[in-house]
Amino acid sequence: MTYLRNRTALVTGSSSGIGFEIVKYLSNFDMQIIVIARREEKLKELKKEVESNSNSKVIVLVKDLARSESPKEIYDFCQSNNYKVDFLVNNAGYGFTEDFDSYDLEKLDDFLNVLLNSLVKLTRLFIKDMKERKSGKILQVSSIAGIIPSGSGAIGIYGNIKNFVNEFTITLNSTYKKYNVHVSSLCPGFTETGFNERAGFNMQYSDVPSLFLMSAKQVAVQGVEACLKGKEIYVVKGGFNKTMIFISKFIPNKVLRFLFGSLVNFGK
Ligand SMILES: NC(=O)c1ccc[n+]([C@@H]2O[C@H](COP(=O)([O-])OP(=O)(O)OC[C@H]3O[C@@H](n4cnc5c(N)ncnc54)[C@H](OP(=O)(O)O)[C@@H]3O)[C@@H](O)[C@H]2O)c1
C-alpha cells in the first residue's frame, strides 16, 4: 500500500455505501482525500470520523454529478487548490426500476450523467495529468451486472453501462500502461448499501440469503487492494460472485435475463 501513503485521492459517491467505506480504508494511509456527493451532512460526518481517527485530511466538495458541468468544476477545483489526484475513484451510481419507455428524458439525462458521463469525463480530465506525471491509478466501480447479462428493462441498461465501464478500462490500460497509469474495474455483486432503496427494487437486502450478500467494507477493501495490485477487471471474492459468473456461462442469455428481471420484481 506504499503507493497510497501521503498521496491525494478523489472519491465520487462517498456519502454512503461502497464510496464511504473506500474513503475510510484510504484514511489508513495518511492521505488527502477529496470526497464528493450531494449530501453535505453525510460528507461532513465522514470528514469528522476520518480526521478524528487517522492522520488523513478530508476535503468536502458538494457536487451533483447529474449536472453535465460538474466533472469540469471538480477538476477546476482541484487545479485551483493544487490537489494532484494520484488515485481517482469513480464510484457514484444508482439504478432504476421503472420501464425504460416510461422513464422521463430529464431523469434519463441525470442517470446517464451520473453513471456514465461523469465517469468518462473525470477519467479524461485526470488521466491527462497522470500521464504527464507518469503515475496514477483509477478505480472504476462497475458491477457483475456488467459481466452477466442482467435482465431486461432498466436493470439491463444499468448492466449495459457497467459492461461499457469494463471495456473502457481495458481500452484505457492498452493506451496508458506505458505511462505508468493503471485502471481497474471493480465488479461487486449484492452489497448492502443504499443502492436498493434508491433504485426502488422490491427485493430487500433481507430477502437475499446472507451467503450472497457482502458488506460495503469488504467490497471497498478488496477494490482498493485489487487496483494497487494491478488487476484489470476484478470480481469481488465472496457472495458467490465468481460462481454466479461461472454458472452464467452455461445458461442461455434469454434465461439469465428472465431470472435477473424476476429478481428485481421479486415480491411485486
Ligand atoms: N450495492 C450493490 O449491490 C452494488 C453492486 C454492484 C455495483 N454497485 C455500484 O457501486 C457504486 C456505489 O453504490 P452503492 O451500492 O454504494 O450505493 P449507495 O450507498 O446508494 O451510494 C451511492 C453514492 O453515489 C452518490 N450519488 C448518487 N447520485 C449522485 C449524484 N447525482 N451526484 C453525486 N453523487 C451521487 C450518492 O451520494 P448522494 O446521494 O449524497 O449524492 C452515494 O454517495 C455504484 O456505482 C453502483 O452501481 C453497487
The ligand as a MOL file (V3000), in Angstrom:
LIG
                    3D

  0  0  0     0  0            999 V3000
M  V30 BEGIN CTAB
M  V30 COUNTS 48 52 0 0 0
M  V30 BEGIN ATOM
M  V30 1 N -24.8910 -2.1680 -3.8170 0
M  V30 2 C -24.7520 -3.0730 -4.7680 0
M  V30 3 O -25.3040 -4.1970 -4.6880 0
M  V30 4 C -23.8590 -2.7850 -5.9540 0
M  V30 5 C -23.4570 -3.8770 -6.7490 0
M  V30 6 C -22.6380 -3.6330 -7.8350 0
M  V30 7 C -22.2090 -2.3390 -8.1140 0
M  V30 8 N -22.5930 -1.2890 -7.3210 0 CHG=1
M  V30 9 C -22.1170 0.0560 -7.6800 0
M  V30 10 O -21.4750 0.6230 -6.5390 0
M  V30 11 C -21.4540 2.0540 -6.6680 0
M  V30 12 C -21.7950 2.6820 -5.3330 0
M  V30 13 O -23.1330 2.3690 -4.9870 0
M  V30 14 P -23.5620 1.8520 -3.5410 0
M  V30 15 O -24.0110 0.4510 -3.6790 0
M  V30 16 O -22.5130 2.1770 -2.5360 0 CHG=-1
M  V30 17 O -24.8950 2.7320 -3.3150 0
M  V30 18 P -25.2180 3.9590 -2.3430 0
M  V30 19 O -24.9840 3.6030 -0.9300 0
M  V30 20 O -26.5850 4.4010 -2.7530 0
M  V30 21 O -24.1410 5.0690 -2.7710 0
M  V30 22 C -24.2430 5.7820 -3.9840 0
M  V30 23 C -23.3750 7.0150 -3.9010 0
M  V30 24 O -23.4930 7.7230 -5.1660 0
M  V30 25 C -23.7830 9.0620 -4.8910 0
M  V30 26 N -24.5950 9.6890 -5.9180 0
M  V30 27 C -25.7840 9.2570 -6.4270 0
M  V30 28 N -26.2970 10.1830 -7.2620 0
M  V30 29 C -25.4150 11.2090 -7.2930 0
M  V30 30 C -25.3810 12.4680 -7.9370 0
M  V30 31 N -26.3820 12.8760 -8.7240 0
M  V30 32 N -24.3130 13.2850 -7.7390 0
M  V30 33 C -23.3140 12.9170 -6.9120 0
M  V30 34 N -23.2820 11.7370 -6.2670 0
M  V30 35 C -24.3270 10.9020 -6.4400 0
M  V30 36 C -24.5660 9.0590 -3.5670 0
M  V30 37 O -24.4160 10.3150 -2.9230 0
M  V30 38 P -25.5860 11.4070 -2.7220 0
M  V30 39 O -26.9000 10.6890 -2.7270 0
M  V30 40 O -25.2530 12.0490 -1.4100 0
M  V30 41 O -25.4060 12.3520 -3.8530 0
M  V30 42 C -23.8210 7.9590 -2.8010 0
M  V30 43 O -22.7150 8.5000 -2.1260 0
M  V30 44 C -22.4260 2.3900 -7.8110 0
M  V30 45 O -21.6890 2.7400 -8.9700 0
M  V30 46 C -23.1880 1.0830 -8.0380 0
M  V30 47 O -23.6040 0.9560 -9.3760 0
M  V30 48 C -23.4110 -1.4950 -6.2430 0
M  V30 END ATOM
M  V30 BEGIN BOND
M  V30 1 1 1 2
M  V30 2 2 2 3
M  V30 3 1 2 4
M  V30 4 1 4 5
M  V30 5 2 4 48
M  V30 6 2 5 6
M  V30 7 1 6 7
M  V30 8 2 7 8
M  V30 9 1 8 9
M  V30 10 1 8 48
M  V30 11 1 9 10
M  V30 12 1 9 46
M  V30 13 1 10 11
M  V30 14 1 11 12
M  V30 15 1 11 44
M  V30 16 1 12 13
M  V30 17 1 13 14
M  V30 18 2 14 15
M  V30 19 1 14 16
M  V30 20 1 14 17
M  V30 21 1 17 18
M  V30 22 2 18 19
M  V30 23 1 18 20
M  V30 24 1 18 21
M  V30 25 1 21 22
M  V30 26 1 22 23
M  V30 27 1 23 24
M  V30 28 1 23 42
M  V30 29 1 24 25
M  V30 30 1 25 26
M  V30 31 1 25 36
M  V30 32 1 26 27
M  V30 33 1 26 35
M  V30 34 2 27 28
M  V30 35 1 28 29
M  V30 36 1 29 30
M  V30 37 2 29 35
M  V30 38 1 30 31
M  V30 39 2 30 32
M  V30 40 1 32 33
M  V30 41 2 33 34
M  V30 42 1 34 35
M  V30 43 1 36 37
M  V30 44 1 36 42
M  V30 45 1 37 38
M  V30 46 2 38 39
M  V30 47 1 38 40
M  V30 48 1 38 41
M  V30 49 1 42 43
M  V30 50 1 44 45
M  V30 51 1 44 46
M  V30 52 1 46 47
M  V30 END BOND
M  V30 END CTAB
M  END
